[in-house]
Structures are given as structure tokens and as C-alpha cells.
């Protein structure tokens, strides 16, 4: 017996769902805890095998790009925290980097060292979050506790620097707001040691665990053609054997001076992506160890010297009349960048994060568009889920490491 099902929502009005005794249409999300946010997947199943998948997004839309066009540049910075809220500093930096490219200003070396430290610390924090939640999705509940314990120490460092643990707002256009606190580098070394111990613990429990490998190996395999056609980036791209990392291809900050490798694998499956996350944590540790040695060799400047766009140091504002006037104008009216447009890509923990900014010389951007990795990785599910069984859908969604704060913009 065949039944015609009514249309589910207006945006899917051209889809006619037909179901027989073996086929079924189900909605996974948008409230399902394993959908990692407000994702609704319309799955057509033959038994338990997925034969069609339609991602439905938009449940979390907040109009961040339009907000950016109605705020002065510095005013928009805290809003960027809400994109990838598991790694807020990477969003802060991506926007600041885009504006700085538009302004064509030079960042002091000490600010570059601190920024790169914060970016790699955030990468570790984000990767630990991924391993914790992905393992919990698959059933390894102990991993959540082990990873979160280590992640808390990383959040302590962020709190020591900027006073926040989730939405950091730790970067400024033109540099950083603060120097590193006393003993911060020593605490960072302790965190590195704790992370190295946690990596060994996690790998000892998961790498050769037959249940873990059975759930991940040969599941959600991404070919190079699929990766290119869907515009994947980050670990999703490198798991298909494509060695592309913006820190190497288009270096920013101090990445062209640092010694680190880009782990890749050609397995293309969920297990390969898990291994890349663990290897990237090691590379971030390697980068942080180099930056700790660089930090004492830098001068004390934290903000770029560009009076038309960047406020003077606090000492000048408190003692010099012109610096105070300039600061007042920049805070109340905003900077006026030159006319032009720019796209500045960065390598966030999840992939390519970049801001397109069009300036007409006004205090407000004329247009802002954000390229976020999770948007493309969710679209991939339309192809990637086909042929897998329903329990594998949860595993594959988790392996994308998507965050819906940067999908629904």
C-alpha cells in the first residue's frame, strides 16, 4: 500500500513524500540533542538505511551580517563571539584581520605573539570540545569528563587574560587590549603538560577500542571530488587527503615564522577525522611552545599606531588633549576606513573562516558577508549520509564538528 504524505513546510513544498511498508520519512531535529544545534534533517529511510537526506537550516537565524552593517566596526566585535561559540577568539580575530587588511595597518610584534597564542589555545579548547561531544554521541561517556577537565584549565587561561570563559572578546582591531598577566606563560606551560597527559589518556582509551573503531571506521567517507565540490575546509578537507591549511597557504600573524606540520589522511572516514583532531592538538602545542620563547623578545606595544583609525594608548589619552579628542571621536562616531572591499580568510578550528567587507568610507560597513566552515559541512550531509544506517547518522553529524551559531547567520 502506498500513501501520499502532505507537504511538511513551505520551503519543501516541491517535495512529495511517498512511503510504502519498507520506507519511512522521519525528522531528526531540530530539537534532537545529537543534531548539535538547530538542525533538522528530513531523512527517507529504507528500513534503517538512509536513501535521501535533506538538511533544513534557519531555526537559529539572528541576522548577524545585517547587525554588522548597522554597527560601527569596533561595536560589532563582541557579536563575533556568537558565531563559533566554542572558539570565540578565532571569530574575533577573523573580523579584526579583515578590517586591518582594509585599513592596511601594521600590528606590533608583541600583539602578534599574544594573538597567535590565543588562537592556538582556542584551537586546543575547541578540539577538546569536539572529542568530548563526539565520543559522547557514540557512547564513550567517560571521554566527555576527561576532555572537559582538561578544557577547563584552558578556559582558566582565557579567563585570566580577558575575564571571560565562553565569549572572550579578546582581540581588538589593531592589536590586543591587554598584555599577558604575570605568570601567564608559566600557567600555559602547565596547561601544555596537562594536555599532553590527556592526549595519551584519550588515545589509550579510544585508538584501539574495537567498539569505537567499529562505529567510526569506513563511516562517512569523503572523497576528494566530494570535498572539492562541496567547498569543504579544515579537517573535513584534510581527511580526504588534500593538504590545505590557510596558515600555510596564506600565512597571517606569525605563522610563516613557526615550525608546525599539517596532518592529513586519505581515509576520509570519521575515524580519520578523529585522528586528525588529536594530531592537530599536538601541533598547536608545538606552536605554543615556540611562542612562549618569542614573547620575552618583543617590545611593549600592543596596538597599531594609526591615529585615524586606532585610539592612542591609555597613558596618552589621560595626559594629552588631542589624544583624548581623537579617542572620543573614534568611540562615539567610529573610524572611517577607505573605500574598497576585502576578503580575509583565516584557519579557524573548524576550517576556513573569512569576512568579506565592503566599505564606502563610512563608519558602518556597507556590506558584510561571513564565510563559515560549518555552513558547507552541513550541506555535505545531503550526499554524505546516503547509504548509511540511522545510528551512523549521529556519528557523521558529530564528525563534522558543526556549530550552528555560524550556520544560521
Secondary structure, DSSP 4 states (H G I P E B T S, - for coil): --EEEPP-SGGGTT--EEE-SSEEEEEE-SS-GGG-SS-EEEEEEETTEEEEEEEE--TT---HHHHHTTSBHHHHGGGGGGSSTTSHHHHHHHHHHHHHHHHT-PPPHHHHHHHHHHHHHHHHHHHHHHHHHHHHHHT-HHHHHHHHHHHHHHHHHHHHHHS-SSS----BTTB-SSPPPTTHHHHHHHHHHHHHHHHHHHHHHHTT-HHHHHHHTTSS---HHHHHHTT--HHHHHTTT----HHHHS--TTGGGS-------S--SHHHHHHHHHHHHHHHHHHHHHHHHHHTTS-S--B---TTTSPPPHHHHHH-HHHHHHHHHHHHT---PPSEEEEEEEEETTEEEEEEEEE-SSSB-SEEEEE-HHHHHHHTHHHHTTT-BHHHHHHHHHHHT--TTTT--
